[in-house]
Amino acid sequence: MFERLLPAVSLEAFWMKASRALMVVIVVEGLALVATLLLRRRLATALARGGGLDGAFRLERRRRVAQYAALTVRWGLWSIGLLMVLDIFGVKTAPILVVLGATAALVAAASWRVLSDVVAGFFLLLDDALAVGDTVTINGTTGRVEELASRWVRVLDDQGGSHFIFNSAIRELVNHSRAPRSVRPE
C-alpha cells in the first residue's frame, strides 16, 4: 500500500524515517512540557506579590500570564519540531519558511493594532500596574477598573459611564488604590 503512495521510498526506509520523526516529536513534546512547567513555576513565584485587592484576581492574573507565556513557548518549539520532521522526510523546508515568513509578516501587518493591544495587556498584567477594583486615572479618565481583557481595560467613571481603553493606547496611568496613604514632601 505504501509503495503505491511513495514509490521512490522502500517500506523499510519509510519506517526508519517515521521512527526518527516520532523520536523528534517525543523530544519536542518533552521539551515543551519541561519548559512550560519551569516557566509556570518561575512566573508563579514572580507574580505572587501584590496583584491588586482581590485574591481571585491575583489567581486569574497568574493563570493568564502563565498561559500566554506557555502558549508562545509551545508554538515556538512545535514550529521547530515540525520543520525537523519535514526535513527527515526529505521535504525542502526553505520554501516553506519563506512562505510562512511572508504570511506571518502580512498577518502581523494586518493585525498590528490587535497584536500591540495584546502585548501591552500582557505587560500590564506582568507589571501588576492595575487590578479589577482599583481606582485609576488612565489618559485623563478617572474611575474604577471593572474588567481587564486581553485588548482593553474597562473603567467605570463616577457618572456611570463605561470607558473601554485599548491597552496600547494607555499613555498615562495613575493607580490611586496603590498610592501610599500619606505622602510627605522631602
N, C-alpha and C positions, 0 to 999 in steps of 0.2 A: 504494500500500500504506500509506504513512504518513498519507494523507488519511483513511483509514478509522480509523486508530488515534488520530489527532489532527485531527479535522475542523475545529477552530477555528483551526488554525495552518497557514499555507501551507508548502509544502515548502521554499521559499527562506528563509522566516523560521526554520523549524526548523533548517536547516543553518547559518544565521548564529548562532543560539543555541548549536548544537552546537560550532561552531568557537570561539566565545568560551569555552565551557565547557572545551574542550580546551586552550586557552591558559591558563586558570586552573589546570588540572591540571598542565600542564608547569611553570608558575611555582612552584606549591606543591611539586612534587617537587624542583625545583631548589633551592628554599629549604631543604627538608628535608635534601637531600644536603649542601649547604654548611654548614648549622647542625650537622648530625651530625658532619661532618668536623672543623669547628672545635672542637666540644665534645670529641670524642675526643682531639684534639691537646692541648687545654688540660688535660684530665684526665690524659693520659699523662704530661705534664711535672709536674703537681701530685702524682701518685701514684708517681712514680719513686723517691722516697726511701723508706727503711725497708721496711715490708711484711713484717716477720717474718723468720724464719730461712731459709725455703725460697724459692729463686728461682722455682720453679714456682708457689708460692702467690702471689708478687708479681705474676706474669703473670696468673694467674686473677683476682686481686683487681682489677687494672686492667681486664681484659676485662669482668667483671661490673658494675663501677661504670659503665663507659662504655656498656654495653648497656642498663642501666636508665635512665640519663640520656637516651640517644639515643632509646629507645622512647617515653619521656614527651614529648620534643620532637616526634617524628614524629606521635604521636597528636594532639597539640595542633594542629599545623599542618594535618594532614589533616581534622580536625574543622572547622576554619575554612574550608578549601577545599571541603568537601562542602556546607557552608551557602551558600557563594558560588555553587556550581554549581546548587544548588536554586533560589536566587534568580534566576539567569539564566533558568531555565526557567519562572519565574513561580510557583513554589511558595512559599506563605506559610511563612516559617521560624519565626515567633513561636510558633505552637502546637507545632511540633516541638521548639523549645528548651524550652518549658515541660514537655513530656512527658519529654524527655531529662534535664532538670534534676531532675525528681521521681524518675525512675528511678535516676539517679546517687545521689541522696540516700538512697533506700531501700536500694540496694546497699551504699553506704558504711556505713549504719547497721547493716545485717545482717551485714556482714563487718568491722566495726570492729576486732576483735581481730587478724584476719589482716592488715589494712592497717597497723595500728600495728606489728605484728611486722616486716613487710616494710620499712617506712620506718625503723624502728630498726636493722634489719640493714643497710640501705643506709648509714646514718650510721656504724655500726660499721666497715664496710669503708672508707668515705671517711676517717674519722678515724684509721684504722690502729691501732685500740685493741688488737687481738689478731690472732693468726695461728695456723694449724694448727701444732701442735708446741710452742706457748708453754705455760708453766706459769702457771696463773691461779687466782685465787680470785674466784668470782662468787657474790655473795649468800651467802657463807659456805661454799661448796663449792669445795674445792681439788682441782686435778687438771690433766691435760694436755689441751689442746684437740685433739680428734680430727677434728672437722668443723665447718665454718661453712656453714649453709644460709641461705636467704632469711628463714626464720622463726625459726630456733633455732640454738643453739650446743650441740654435744655435747662434754661433758667427761668424761674417764675418770679416776676417782679412784684412790688407791693401793690400795684393796681390790678393784679390778676392776669397780666399779660404773660404769655409763654413765648420766650425767645429761643430760637434754635440758632446756635452759633457754631459754625463749622470749625473743626479743630485747627485746620491750617490757617484760619482767619484770626485766631487769637493772637493779638499783639501785646496786650497788656492784661495781666491777671493779678488781682488783689484778692487774697483769701482772708476775709475778716474773721472767720472762725478759727484760724490758726495763729492769729496775732496774739502777742503776749497781752495779758490783762492790763498791765500798766507799762508805759514806755517813759523812761526818764531821759531827758536830754543830757548830753555829756558836757 
